[in-house]
Amino acid sequence: MKPLLTMSIEETRAATGLGRTKLYQLINNGELKARKIGKRTVILKDDLEAFLKNLPSYNSQNAGV
C-alpha cells in the first residue's frame, strides 16, 4: 500500500497537536498551503513538512518572554 500524499484537517490536527482554528488561521494567512478537493480541504504531507521545517528554532533564552 502506498503512503497517503494528503491529510485532512483532522489528520493534520492529530499529527501536529494544533487546533482546527489555528490550522485555518495558518492556511488563511498563507503560512500553510492547503488544497481543495470538492468541499474537502486537504494538506499535502510535503507542504506540512515544509511548513514545520521553516518554523523558527526554539531558543530557551527567550522562553519566558
CORKA-V32936 format. One record per helix or strand of 2 or more residues. SS is the DSSP state (alpha for helix, beta for strand). FROM is the first residue (numbers start at 1). TO is the last residue. If there is no record, write none. Layout:
SS,FROM,TO / SS,FROM,TO
This chain:
beta,6,8 / alpha,9,16 / alpha,20,28 / beta,35,37 / beta,40,44 / alpha,45,53 / alpha,60,62
